[in-house]
């Protein structure tokens, strides 16, 4: 009694808690449906892939702004104040000839001050290549937007699979608990028959082994459930310590399976990754066209206005206005290399587009086939589970009547467990 009191006092001293305080409750389970799980994953604070895709749109917008800036006026101002000296001999005036027409020219000039304040304006008037690159950069925004939607589709699919997998592990735990309950019932029956003297000790041992096996399966199922719940929380970017209450379960509700032609048309129209790939291919062609336009002349306008003088009180205005025409003649093969690079890029995007189309077709055909197969597996698993339960009921009645021994009930019990697992697997595949 004294030891218990000392333990209580030490606990209060170290925790600062009050003995009369009610025990603190753990975190409440988060009720989560499949629809809500996908909504959480697609929020800006949800799955990290969504956040990265949003940054990709901002990056494409920034690059488009840079391309647009090349076509906008460039306006800047400058103010310079310098104190100079010059050695005339260093710039080509020979020292021996520094007397011209009786005028003595010194070898060293200065120091003197020079002040200049100026504003400059330049503008690309005609540059078709830059305009084409601007269109390509704006198209890249469309690509980034389509990629974001594609990422959302992928995340939604990933979260849906993780959610269904977590629901499956919940069903596995429930099935394992039902198997444990069945094994406990059979063990009690064997113990009762042994007590009554109508059963052998090996039959009780056999039932105990079967119960230990089912309990082992329950532990494995519970461990798998914890792992899948953690993976689902990670995909939702939630606290990994949050307990989950999954409100949706596996369902066997059937629906009309579409024809292949209709499913393929829907996939081609709704797959955002396919639209993004089409936009990437179009952008590659625009970039190639921009490289071709580099062969054409470009026209630039320039202007500046300012004041220059050697004294602040006597600075004189000056200005410059003009137009420059740049005609590409020879650039060492850089333009030709860019065209070759753009040609390869177009070819690569065409190959990717064709491969993605084939991948979509393959996915649609496999999905329709798996869906039909899963429907048949559900019906077969339901029938098998019903027959296995009937077999177990007959075996139990025969065992209770003393007509047969425990191996028959153990075999029937194993078949019931397999039938339950088969039904859970079939439901998971179908969902």
N, C-alpha and C positions, 0 to 999 in steps of 0.2 A: 504493500500500500504506500509506504514511504517512497519507494522507487518510482511508482507511478506519479506521485505528487511532484517529485523532483523533475521528472521528465516534462510534466506540464509546465512547471515554472521556467525551465530552460527554454522550452518552445516559445513561451510568451516573450521572454527576454530577447530572443534572437529574431523573432518575426515581428514584434511590436503589435501583435494582434490581441484581440480581446477574447477571452475564453467563451464569452456568451455570444460572440458574433456568429451568425449563421454561416455555414460553409459556402464558399464561392462556387457558383455554377460555371461549368465549362462553356465554351462557345456553342451557340445554338446552331443546329444543322441548317444548311442553306437549301431551301426547297428549289429544285431546278428541274424544269421541263426541257424537253429537247429543243423546242422553239426558243425558250429563254436562254438556253446555253449558247445557241448560235447567235442570238442578239447580243449577248455579253461579249462574245468573241469578236464581233464585228464593230464594236464601239471603238472610238479613238484610243481609249485606254485599255483595249482588249489585247488580242493576240499581237505579239511583236511584229509579225509579218505584215499586219495591217498598218502599223505605224511606219514601217520601212517603206511600204508602197506609197503612203501619203507623202513621205519625204521625197520619193522619186518624182511625184508630180511637181512639187515645189522646185526640185532641181531642174526639171525640164522647162518650167516656167522661167527660171532664172537664165537659162541658156537662150531661150527665145528672146528674152529682154536684151541680152547681150547682142544677139543677131540684129534686133531692131535698132539698137543704139548705133550700129555702124551706118545706118541710113539716115540718122537724125543729124541736125546741125551740131557741130562741135564749137562751142563758144567758151573762150577763156580770156583771162586778163593777166597782165604781168607788170611788175614795177621793178626796175633795176637801177642801182646806184653803184658806180664803179670809180675807183681811183687808179689811174693808169700811168705807166711809164713805158717808153719805147726806145730801144736801141736800133737806130736806123741801119747800122752795119749788119745787124742780125737778120734784116729783111731785104738785103740786096743793095743798099746804098754804099758804094766804096768810100772808105775814109779819105783816100787821097783826092777825091773829087767832090768834096763837100762845099766847094765855092762855085756857084753858078751865077754868071753875069754879075759878078761882084757881090752877090748875096751869100753871106756865110750861113751854111746850114749846119747846125750842131749835130754831133754824133748821138747825143742822148736827149730825148724829148720827155718832158714831164718833170714832176708829176702833174696830172690834170684830172679833173673830175668829169664824168659823163653820166647823165641822167636820162632814163627812158621809161615812159609809162605807155602801155599799149594794150589794146584789146584785139583779139584774133577771132576770126570766124572762118570755118571751113565746112563744106557740104558736098556729099556725094550726089551729084546731079543725075547721072545715068550710070548705073552699075547693075546690069541684069543678073550677074552671078550672085551678088549680095542679096538681091531681092528673092532669088530662087532659094538661097540658103535660109532666108527668113521663113519662107513657106515650109521648108523642110523642118525647121526647128519648131514651128507651130504644130506641124504634124506629129512631132515627137511628144508634144503635150497630150495629143490624142492617144498615142501609144501608151504613155504613162498612165493615163486615165483607164484605158482598157486593161492594162496590166494590174492596176489596183483592183478593178472588178474581178479579174481573173484570180488574183490573190484572195479576195473575199470568197469567191466560189471554192477555191481550194481549202481555205480555212474552214468554211462551213462544212465541206465534206469531211475534213479531218475531225472536226469537233463532233459531227454526227456519228462518225464511226467510233470515236472514243466514248461517246455517250452510250451508244448501243452496246459497245463492249463492256462498259461498266454495268449496264443493265443486265447483260448476260452473266457477269460474275455475280451479281445479286441473285439471279435465278439459280446459278450454280450453288451458291451458299444455301439457298432455300431447299434445293434438291438434296444437297448433302445433309442438311438437318433432317429432312424427311427420311433419308436413308438411315441416319443414326437412330431416329425414333423407331423405324422398322426393325433395325438390328437389336435394339433394346427390348422390343416386344418379343422377338424370337428368342432372345437370351432368357427372358423371364419364363417363356413357355417351356424352354428346355430345362431350366432350373426347377420349375414346378413338376415336370414329368420325372426328373431325377429324384426329387423329394418323395414323389409318390412311388418310386421304385420301378418305374416302367421305362426308364431311359438310362443309357450308359453315360459314364463321365465324359467320354470323348465327344458326345453330342454337345454337352455344355461347353467344353473347351473349344469345339468348332464354332459355336455361336459367339464365344468371347473373341476369338480371332477375327470373325467377321465384323464384330462391333469395333474392334481396334482398327481394322482397315477402313471402315466408314468414317471413324473419327479422324483418321489420317487424311482422308479425302476432304473432310470438312476444313481441317487446318490449311490444306493447300488452297482450297477455294477461298477462304477468308484472306489468305496472303495475296492471292491474285486480285481480289476485290480491292484491297488497300492499294496495290500497285496501279490498277486502272483508274481509281479515283484520283490518285496523285497525278497521273498523266493528264487526266481531264482538267484538273485545277491548273496545271502548268500551261495547257493550251488556252485556257481562259484568262491567264495572267492574274490569277487570284492567289490569296494566301494559301500556301500548301497545308496549313494547319486547319483549314476550314472543313468541318464535316459536311457531307453531302447527303441530301434526301432526294433521290431521283424519283420524280413523280410519274414519269412515263415508263411503261413496261414493254416487253416484247408482245407484239400483236400478230395474230394470224388472219386479220381482215384482208380479204383479197380485193383486187381491183382489175379493171380491164387492161390487158397488156396491149400496147399499141403495135401496129404493124411496123416492120423495119423501115419502110420508106418514110412514114410519118415521123418515127423516132429520129431518123437520120436528118430529116429536114429541120426538126426542132433543135437538134444538137448543133447543126451548122449555123442556125440563126441565133441561138442563145449562148453559145460558148464564147465567153469574153476573151479567152486565150486565142481563139481562132481569129476574132476581130483584131486583136492586138497584132497578131502575126501578119494579117493582111495590111495593116497600117505600116508595119515595119518594112514590108516589101515595097509599098508605095513610097515611103520615105527614102529608101535606097535609090529608087529611080529618080526622085527629085534631086538627091545629092549628086547623082551622076550627071543630070542635066545642068546643075549649077557648075560642075567642073567643065562641062562643054562650053558654057557661056563665058568662061574665063578667057577664051580666045578673042572675044569681042573687045573693042576699045571701051574705056570708061572715062567719064568726064567729071571733073571735080572743080568746084568753085572755091576761091580763097579770097579773103579780105582782112585787112587789119588797119587800125587807126590808132595814132598815138602822138606823143610829143617827145622830142629829143633835144638835149642841149647840154652845154658844159656848166651852166649855172641854173640854179632853180628859178631865178628871176627872169631868165631868158631861155626858155625852152620853146621850140618851134614845132608846130603840128606837121606830121607826115602821115601818109597813107599808102596802102597798096591794095589793088584790086586786080583780079585776074581769073582766068579759067585755064585749067591744065587738062590736056587730053593724053591719056596713057594708052599706048598701042603695044600690046604684047608682041614681041618679036622672037626672042629666044630666052628661055628660063632654065636651061640646063636639063630639060626633060622632066621637071617637077610636075607640070600640068599633065603630061602624058602618063606619068606614074600614078597621079591621083585618079585619072580616068580608068587606068587598069585596076586600081584598088576598088573603085566604085563598081566596076564590072563584076569583079569577084564577089563583092558584097551582095549585089543583086542576085547573082547565081546562088549564093548560099541561102538567101532568104527564100528564093523560089523552091529550093530543095526542102527547106524547113516547112514551108507552107504545104507542100505536097505530102511530106511525112506526117505532119500534124493532121491533115485531112484523113490519111489512111489510119492514123492512130485513133481518131474519133470514130471512124467506121468500125474498126476492130472493137473499140470499147462498147459501142452500141450493140453490135452482134453478140459479144460475150455477155453483156448485161441482160439482154433479152433471153439468152439461153439459160443464164444462171437463175433468172427470175422464174422461168418455167420449171426448171429443175427444182428450185427451192419450194415451189408450190407442191410439187409431187412428193418431195421429201417430207413436208409437213404432214400430208395425208398419210403417207406410209408410216411415219413416226407415231402419229396418233393411233393408228391401227395397231402398230407393234406394242405400244405402251398399254393399250387396252387389253390385248391378248396376254401380255406378260403379267399384268395385275390379276387377270382371271386365273392364269396358271398358278400364281402364288397363292391365291385364295384356295384353289383346289388342293395344292400341296399342304397348306396349313390344316385344312380339314382332314386330309388323310393322315397327317402327322399327329393331330390331336386324337384321332380315332385309333392310332397305333397301327395303321395299315402299312406305313412306310417309316423310314428313318430320316434323320436330319439332313443328310446330303441332298435329298430331293428338294427340301425347302431352301437350302443354301443356294443351290443352282437356280431355283426360281427367283430367289432374292437378287442374285447377281444379274439375272436377265431383266428384272424390273429396274435396277439401277442403270444398266446400259440403255434401256428404253427411255428412261427419263433424260439421260444425257443426250441421247439422239434427238429427242424432241426439242430440248433446249438449243442444240446446235442448229437444227433445222429452222427454228424460229429466228435465231440470230442471223443466219444466212439470208433468210427471206427479208427480214427488216433492213 
